[in-house]
Amino acid sequence: MVLQRTTVQDLAFVLAIEQSEINRVYIGQWNKEEHTSAIQDPDTLHLTIWDSLGKRDGYIIVTGIMTLILPFALKESSFIPRGLGMASCRFAS
């Protein structure tokens, strides 16, 4: 697994995962502008997850990385389901 900063070119993939029927129940729905804002926000780490074959597998958003007083928060994450079980979760920040 490789984590890379999400780019604007990755957003169609991110939105497709987020809006998929299996994930939308568990994940807050952001539009492209909200994801673009998160990508540009120095206090947010928006990462795309790549598998060992170079295919995108999911994404993670971590907020509060610049905050000195409070710990950071995993805002949300989503993965393409493979095999058994649900591979998506959302955390409150």
N, CA, C and O atoms as a GROMACS GRO file, in nm:
protein
  372
    1MET      N    1   0.084  -0.117   0.000
    1MET     CA    2   0.000   0.000   0.000
    1MET      C    3   0.089   0.124   0.000
    1MET      O    4   0.188   0.132   0.072
    2VAL      N    5   0.051   0.220  -0.083
    2VAL     CA    6   0.124   0.347  -0.091
    2VAL      C    7   0.024   0.460  -0.069
    2VAL      O    8  -0.085   0.460  -0.127
    3LEU      N    9   0.061   0.556   0.014
    3LEU     CA   10  -0.021   0.674   0.037
    3LEU      C   11   0.042   0.792  -0.036
    3LEU      O   12   0.161   0.820  -0.018
    4GLN      N   13  -0.037   0.860  -0.118
    4GLN     CA   14   0.012   0.980  -0.187
    4GLN      C   15  -0.089   1.091  -0.167
    4GLN      O   16  -0.209   1.067  -0.154
    5ARG      N   17  -0.039   1.213  -0.166
    5ARG     CA   18  -0.130   1.328  -0.157
    5ARG      C   19  -0.228   1.322  -0.274
    5ARG      O   20  -0.188   1.301  -0.389
    6THR      N   21  -0.354   1.342  -0.243
    6THR     CA   22  -0.457   1.344  -0.346
    6THR      C   23  -0.438   1.467  -0.435
    6THR      O   24  -0.408   1.576  -0.386
    7THR      N   25  -0.454   1.448  -0.564
    7THR     CA   26  -0.448   1.559  -0.659
    7THR      C   27  -0.588   1.582  -0.716
    7THR      O   28  -0.678   1.500  -0.698
    8VAL      N   29  -0.605   1.693  -0.784
    8VAL     CA   30  -0.733   1.722  -0.849
    8VAL      C   31  -0.768   1.611  -0.948
    8VAL      O   32  -0.886   1.580  -0.968
    9GLN      N   33  -0.667   1.551  -1.010
    9GLN     CA   34  -0.690   1.442  -1.105
    9GLN      C   35  -0.746   1.317  -1.036
    9GLN      O   36  -0.808   1.234  -1.102
   10ASP      N   37  -0.724   1.303  -0.907
   10ASP     CA   38  -0.776   1.188  -0.832
   10ASP      C   39  -0.921   1.205  -0.788
   10ASP      O   40  -0.983   1.108  -0.743
   11LEU      N   41  -0.975   1.325  -0.799
   11LEU     CA   42  -1.105   1.353  -0.739
   11LEU      C   43  -1.221   1.276  -0.802
   11LEU      O   44  -1.317   1.244  -0.732
   12ALA      N   45  -1.216   1.247  -0.930
   12ALA     CA   46  -1.323   1.166  -0.990
   12ALA      C   47  -1.328   1.030  -0.923
   12ALA      O   48  -1.436   0.977  -0.896
   13PHE      N   49  -1.212   0.972  -0.896
   13PHE     CA   50  -1.203   0.844  -0.825
   13PHE      C   51  -1.258   0.857  -0.683
   13PHE      O   52  -1.338   0.774  -0.639
   14VAL      N   53  -1.214   0.960  -0.611
   14VAL     CA   54  -1.259   0.982  -0.473
   14VAL      C   55  -1.411   0.998  -0.468
   14VAL      O   56  -1.477   0.936  -0.386
   15LEU      N   57  -1.465   1.080  -0.557
   15LEU     CA   58  -1.610   1.102  -0.558
   15LEU      C   59  -1.686   0.975  -0.594
   15LEU      O   60  -1.793   0.949  -0.540
   16ALA      N   61  -1.632   0.896  -0.685
   16ALA     CA   62  -1.698   0.771  -0.724
   16ALA      C   63  -1.705   0.674  -0.606
   16ALA      O   64  -1.808   0.610  -0.585
   17ILE      N   65  -1.598   0.662  -0.530
   17ILE     CA   66  -1.599   0.576  -0.412
   17ILE      C   67  -1.698   0.629  -0.308
   17ILE      O   68  -1.780   0.555  -0.254
   18GLU      N   69  -1.687   0.758  -0.282
   18GLU     CA   70  -1.770   0.821  -0.181
   18GLU      C   71  -1.920   0.807  -0.213
   18GLU      O   72  -2.002   0.787  -0.124
   19GLN      N   73  -1.954   0.819  -0.340
   19GLN     CA   74  -2.094   0.818  -0.380
   19GLN      C   75  -2.146   0.679  -0.416
   19GLN      O   76  -2.264   0.663  -0.448
   20SER      N   77  -2.059   0.578  -0.411
   20SER     CA   78  -2.104   0.443  -0.445
   20SER      C   79  -2.210   0.397  -0.345
   20SER      O   80  -2.209   0.437  -0.228
   21GLU      N   81  -2.300   0.315  -0.391
   21GLU     CA   82  -2.411   0.269  -0.307
   21GLU      C   83  -2.364   0.203  -0.178
   21GLU      O   84  -2.425   0.222  -0.073
   22ILE      N   85  -2.257   0.128  -0.186
   22ILE     CA   86  -2.208   0.055  -0.069
   22ILE      C   87  -2.143   0.147   0.035
   22ILE      O   88  -2.140   0.114   0.153
   23ASN      N   89  -2.091   0.262  -0.008
   23ASN     CA   90  -2.020   0.353   0.083
   23ASN      C   91  -2.101   0.473   0.130
   23ASN      O   92  -2.077   0.521   0.241
   24ARG      N   93  -2.193   0.522   0.052
   24ARG     CA   94  -2.258   0.649   0.084
   24ARG      C   95  -2.336   0.647   0.214
   24ARG      O   96  -2.362   0.753   0.272
   25VAL      N   97  -2.374   0.530   0.262
   25VAL     CA   98  -2.442   0.520   0.390
   25VAL      C   99  -2.349   0.555   0.506
   25VAL      O  100  -2.394   0.605   0.609
   26TYR      N  101  -2.220   0.529   0.489
   26TYR     CA  102  -2.122   0.543   0.597
   26TYR      C  103  -2.034   0.668   0.587
   26TYR      O  104  -1.966   0.703   0.683
   27ILE      N  105  -2.036   0.734   0.472
   27ILE     CA  106  -1.942   0.844   0.449
   27ILE      C  107  -2.018   0.972   0.418
   27ILE      O  108  -2.113   0.973   0.341
   28GLY      N  109  -1.974   1.081   0.481
   28GLY     CA  110  -2.030   1.212   0.449
   28GLY      C  111  -2.004   1.244   0.302
   28GLY      O  112  -1.899   1.210   0.248
   29GLN      N  113  -2.099   1.308   0.240
   29GLN     CA  114  -2.089   1.338   0.097
   29GLN      C  115  -2.035   1.479   0.076
   29GLN      O  116  -2.099   1.577   0.112
   30TRP      N  117  -1.918   1.487   0.019
   30TRP     CA  118  -1.858   1.614  -0.018
   30TRP      C  119  -1.867   1.630  -0.168
   30TRP      O  120  -1.866   1.531  -0.242
   31ASN      N  121  -1.876   1.755  -0.213
   31ASN     CA  122  -1.870   1.779  -0.357
   31ASN      C  123  -1.723   1.802  -0.396
   31ASN      O  124  -1.634   1.805  -0.312
   32LYS      N  125  -1.701   1.819  -0.526
   32LYS     CA  126  -1.564   1.834  -0.576
   32LYS      C  127  -1.496   1.956  -0.515
   32LYS      O  128  -1.377   1.951  -0.484
   33GLU      N  129  -1.570   2.065  -0.497
   33GLU     CA  130  -1.511   2.187  -0.441
   33GLU      C  131  -1.466   2.166  -0.296
   33GLU      O  132  -1.362   2.217  -0.256
   34GLU      N  133  -1.543   2.090  -0.218
   34GLU     CA  134  -1.504   2.063  -0.079
   34GLU      C  135  -1.377   1.977  -0.073
   34GLU      O  136  -1.290   2.001   0.010
   35HIS      N  137  -1.367   1.879  -0.161
   35HIS     CA  138  -1.244   1.798  -0.166
   35HIS      C  139  -1.126   1.882  -0.214
   35HIS      O  140  -1.015   1.868  -0.162
   36THR      N  141  -1.149   1.968  -0.313
   36THR     CA  142  -1.042   2.056  -0.362
   36THR      C  143  -0.993   2.147  -0.250
   36THR      O  144  -0.873   2.168  -0.235
   37SER      N  145  -1.086   2.201  -0.173
   37SER     CA  146  -1.049   2.286  -0.059
   37SER      C  147  -0.967   2.208   0.043
   37SER      O  148  -0.870   2.261   0.097
   38ALA      N  149  -1.005   2.083   0.070
   38ALA     CA  150  -0.930   2.000   0.165
   38ALA      C  151  -0.789   1.970   0.114
   38ALA      O  152  -0.694   1.968   0.192
   39ILE      N  153  -0.777   1.948  -0.017
   39ILE     CA  154  -0.645   1.924  -0.077
   39ILE      C  155  -0.554   2.044  -0.056
   39ILE      O  156  -0.434   2.028  -0.034
   40GLN      N  157  -0.609   2.164  -0.064
   40GLN     CA  158  -0.532   2.287  -0.055
   40GLN      C  159  -0.514   2.337   0.088
   40GLN      O  160  -0.433   2.427   0.112
   41ASP      N  161  -0.586   2.281   0.183
   41ASP     CA  162  -0.583   2.324   0.323
   41ASP      C  163  -0.457   2.271   0.391
   41ASP      O  164  -0.439   2.150   0.398
   42PRO      N  165  -0.370   2.359   0.443
   42PRO     CA  166  -0.248   2.311   0.509
   42PRO      C  167  -0.275   2.235   0.639
   42PRO      O  168  -0.187   2.166   0.689
   43ASP      N  169  -0.396   2.246   0.694
   43ASP     CA  170  -0.432   2.178   0.817
   43ASP      C  171  -0.498   2.041   0.790
   43ASP      O  172  -0.537   1.972   0.883
   44THR      N  173  -0.509   2.005   0.662
   44THR     CA  174  -0.574   1.879   0.623
   44THR      C  175  -0.481   1.798   0.533
   44THR      O  176  -0.416   1.851   0.444
   45LEU      N  177  -0.477   1.670   0.559
   45LEU     CA  178  -0.399   1.578   0.477
   45LEU      C  179  -0.499   1.488   0.403
   45LEU      O  180  -0.565   1.404   0.463
   46HIS      N  181  -0.508   1.506   0.273
   46HIS     CA  182  -0.600   1.430   0.187
   46HIS      C  183  -0.513   1.336   0.106
   46HIS      O  184  -0.437   1.379   0.019
   47LEU      N  185  -0.524   1.206   0.133
   47LEU     CA  186  -0.436   1.107   0.073
   47LEU      C  187  -0.513   1.007  -0.011
   47LEU      O  188  -0.624   0.967   0.026
   48THR      N  189  -0.455   0.966  -0.123
   48THR     CA  190  -0.508   0.857  -0.204
   48THR      C  191  -0.425   0.734  -0.176
   48THR      O  192  -0.303   0.740  -0.167
   49ILE      N  193  -0.493   0.621  -0.161
   49ILE     CA  194  -0.429   0.494  -0.130
   49ILE      C  195  -0.413   0.414  -0.260
   49ILE      O  196  -0.509   0.395  -0.334
   50TRP      N  197  -0.292   0.369  -0.286
   50TRP     CA  198  -0.260   0.290  -0.406
   50TRP      C  199  -0.217   0.151  -0.365
   50TRP      O  200  -0.147   0.135  -0.264
   51ASP      N  201  -0.257   0.050  -0.441
   51ASP     CA  202  -0.212  -0.086  -0.412
   51ASP      C  203  -0.077  -0.112  -0.477
   51ASP      O  204  -0.022  -0.025  -0.544
   52SER      N  205  -0.024  -0.231  -0.457
   52SER     CA  206   0.110  -0.263  -0.507
   52SER      C  207   0.116  -0.272  -0.660
   52SER      O  208   0.224  -0.273  -0.717
   53LEU      N  209   0.000  -0.280  -0.725
   53LEU     CA  210  -0.004  -0.286  -0.871
   53LEU      C  211  -0.027  -0.148  -0.935
   53LEU      O  212  -0.040  -0.137  -1.057
   54GLY      N  213  -0.030  -0.044  -0.852
   54GLY     CA  214  -0.049   0.090  -0.904
   54GLY      C  215  -0.193   0.130  -0.928
   54GLY      O  216  -0.220   0.226  -1.000
   55LYS      N  217  -0.287   0.058  -0.866
   55LYS     CA  218  -0.429   0.092  -0.877
   55LYS      C  219  -0.472   0.164  -0.750
   55LYS      O  220  -0.430   0.130  -0.640
   56ARG      N  221  -0.557   0.265  -0.768
   56ARG     CA  222  -0.609   0.336  -0.651
   56ARG      C  223  -0.705   0.245  -0.575
   56ARG      O  224  -0.790   0.178  -0.634
   57ASP      N  225  -0.687   0.243  -0.445
   57ASP     CA  226  -0.766   0.155  -0.358
   57ASP      C  227  -0.861   0.232  -0.266
   57ASP      O  228  -0.957   0.174  -0.217
   58GLY      N  229  -0.836   0.359  -0.244
   58GLY     CA  230  -0.919   0.435  -0.152
   58GLY      C  231  -0.859   0.570  -0.122
   58GLY      O  232  -0.768   0.616  -0.190
   59TYR      N  233  -0.913   0.634  -0.019
   59TYR     CA  234  -0.859   0.763   0.023
   59TYR      C  235  -0.878   0.781   0.173
   59TYR      O  236  -0.961   0.714   0.235
   60ILE      N  237  -0.801   0.872   0.228
   60ILE     CA  238  -0.807   0.906   0.370
   60ILE      C  239  -0.800   1.058   0.381
   60ILE      O  240  -0.725   1.123   0.308
   61ILE      N  241  -0.879   1.114   0.473
   61ILE     CA  242  -0.872   1.257   0.504
   61ILE      C  243  -0.840   1.270   0.652
   61ILE      O  244  -0.913   1.219   0.737
   62VAL      N  245  -0.731   1.339   0.682
   62VAL     CA  246  -0.690   1.365   0.820
   62VAL      C  247  -0.693   1.515   0.841
   62VAL      O  248  -0.632   1.590   0.765
   63THR      N  249  -0.766   1.560   0.945
   63THR     CA  250  -0.776   1.703   0.973
   63THR      C  251  -0.700   1.738   1.100
   63THR      O  252  -0.670   1.652   1.182
   64GLY      N  253  -0.670   1.865   1.114
   64GLY     CA  254  -0.606   1.914   1.236
   64GLY      C  255  -0.459   1.884   1.246
   64GLY      O  256  -0.406   1.876   1.357
   65ILE      N  257  -0.391   1.866   1.133
   65ILE     CA  258  -0.249   1.828   1.141
   65ILE      C  259  -0.159   1.944   1.183
   65ILE      O  260  -0.046   1.921   1.226
   66MET      N  261  -0.207   2.067   1.172
   66MET     CA  262  -0.127   2.183   1.211
   66MET      C  263  -0.161   2.232   1.352
   66MET      O  264  -0.094   2.320   1.406
   67THR      N  265  -0.263   2.175   1.411
   67THR     CA  266  -0.310   2.218   1.543
   67THR      C  267  -0.211   2.173   1.650
   67THR      O  268  -0.174   2.056   1.658
   68LEU      N  269  -0.170   2.266   1.732
   68LEU     CA  270  -0.072   2.235   1.835
   68LEU      C  271  -0.137   2.192   1.965
   68LEU      O  272  -0.075   2.122   2.045
   69ILE      N  273  -0.262   2.231   1.988
   69ILE     CA  274  -0.328   2.203   2.115
   69ILE      C  275  -0.401   2.069   2.112
   69ILE      O  276  -0.387   1.989   2.204
   70LEU      N  277  -0.478   2.044   2.008
   70LEU     CA  278  -0.558   1.921   1.999
   70LEU      C  279  -0.492   1.821   1.905
   70LEU      O  280  -0.418   1.860   1.814
   71PRO      N  281  -0.518   1.694   1.925
   71PRO     CA  282  -0.463   1.594   1.832
   71PRO      C  283  -0.534   1.600   1.698
   71PRO      O  284  -0.643   1.657   1.687
   72PHE      N  285  -0.472   1.542   1.597
   72PHE     CA  286  -0.534   1.536   1.465
   72PHE      C  287  -0.652   1.440   1.469
   72PHE      O  288  -0.667   1.363   1.564
   73ALA      N  289  -0.736   1.444   1.366
   73ALA     CA  290  -0.853   1.356   1.358
   73ALA      C  291  -0.860   1.292   1.220
   73ALA      O  292  -0.841   1.359   1.119
   74LEU      N  293  -0.887   1.162   1.216
   74LEU     CA  294  -0.913   1.095   1.091
   74LEU      C  295  -1.057   1.127   1.056
   74LEU      O  296  -1.150   1.072   1.116
   75LYS      N  297  -1.076   1.215   0.959
   75LYS     CA  298  -1.209   1.263   0.922
   75LYS      C  299  -1.290   1.153   0.857
   75LYS      O  300  -1.401   1.123   0.901
   76GLU      N  301  -1.236   1.092   0.754
   76GLU     CA  302  -1.304   0.980   0.690
   76GLU      C  303  -1.206   0.903   0.605
   76GLU      O  304  -1.101   0.953   0.565
   77SER      N  305  -1.243   0.780   0.579
   77SER     CA  306  -1.165   0.697   0.489
   77SER      C  307  -1.260   0.605   0.414
   77SER      O  308  -1.367   0.571   0.463
   78SER      N  309  -1.219   0.567   0.297
   78SER     CA  310  -1.300   0.476   0.218
   78SER      C  311  -1.208   0.396   0.128
   78SER      O  312  -1.109   0.447   0.076
   79PHE      N  313  -1.243   0.270   0.111
   79PHE     CA  314  -1.164   0.180   0.029
   79PHE      C  315  -1.257   0.106  -0.066
   79PHE      O  316  -1.376   0.089  -0.037
   80ILE      N  317  -1.204   0.063  -0.177
   80ILE     CA  318  -1.281  -0.020  -0.268
   80ILE      C  319  -1.296  -0.156  -0.201
   80ILE      O  320  -1.196  -0.220  -0.170
   81PRO      N  321  -1.420  -0.201  -0.178
   81PRO     CA  322  -1.439  -0.332  -0.113
   81PRO      C  323  -1.382  -0.445  -0.198
   81PRO      O  324  -1.408  -0.453  -0.318
   82ARG      N  325  -1.304  -0.530  -0.136
   82ARG     CA  326  -1.247  -0.646  -0.203
   82ARG      C  327  -1.271  -0.767  -0.113
   82ARG      O  328  -1.230  -0.768   0.003
   83GLY      N  329  -1.335  -0.866  -0.166
   83GLY     CA  330  -1.357  -0.987  -0.087
   83GLY      C  331  -1.468  -0.969   0.014
   83GLY      O  332  -1.573  -0.913  -0.017
   84LEU      N  333  -1.446  -1.016   0.135
   84LEU     CA  334  -1.549  -1.018   0.238
   84LEU      C  335  -1.550  -0.891   0.320
   84LEU      O  336  -1.447  -0.827   0.339
   85GLY      N  337  -1.666  -0.855   0.370
   85GLY     CA  338  -1.679  -0.748   0.467
   85GLY      C  339  -1.688  -0.610   0.406
   85GLY      O  340  -1.671  -0.591   0.285
   86MET      N  341  -1.716  -0.516   0.492
   86MET     CA  342  -1.727  -0.376   0.454
   86MET      C  343  -1.593  -0.310   0.478
   86MET      O  344  -1.532  -0.331   0.583
   87ALA      N  345  -1.546  -0.232   0.384
   87ALA     CA  346  -1.413  -0.172   0.396
   87ALA      C  347  -1.420  -0.021   0.407
   87ALA      O  348  -1.326   0.048   0.367
   88SER      N  349  -1.529   0.032   0.460
   88SER     CA  350  -1.544   0.176   0.473
   88SER      C  351  -1.578   0.210   0.616
   88SER      O  352  -1.646   0.135   0.686
   89CYS      N  353  -1.530   0.326   0.659
   89CYS     CA  354  -1.568   0.372   0.791
   89CYS      C  355  -1.559   0.523   0.795
   89CYS      O  356  -1.490   0.585   0.714
   90ARG      N  357  -1.630   0.582   0.889
   90ARG     CA  358  -1.626   0.727   0.906
   90ARG      C  359  -1.604   0.755   1.052
   90ARG      O  360  -1.665   0.692   1.138
   91PHE      N  361  -1.516   0.850   1.081
   91PHE     CA  362  -1.487   0.887   1.218
   91PHE      C  363  -1.531   1.031   1.242
   91PHE      O  364  -1.514   1.116   1.155
   92ALA      N  365  -1.586   1.056   1.355
   92ALA     CA  366  -1.625   1.194   1.390
   92ALA      C  367  -1.499   1.270   1.430
   92ALA      O  368  -1.409   1.216   1.493
   93SER      N  369  -1.496   1.396   1.391
   93SER     CA  370  -1.379   1.477   1.428
   93SER      C  371  -1.417   1.575   1.536
   93SER      O  372  -1.332   1.652   1.581
   0.00000   0.00000   0.00000
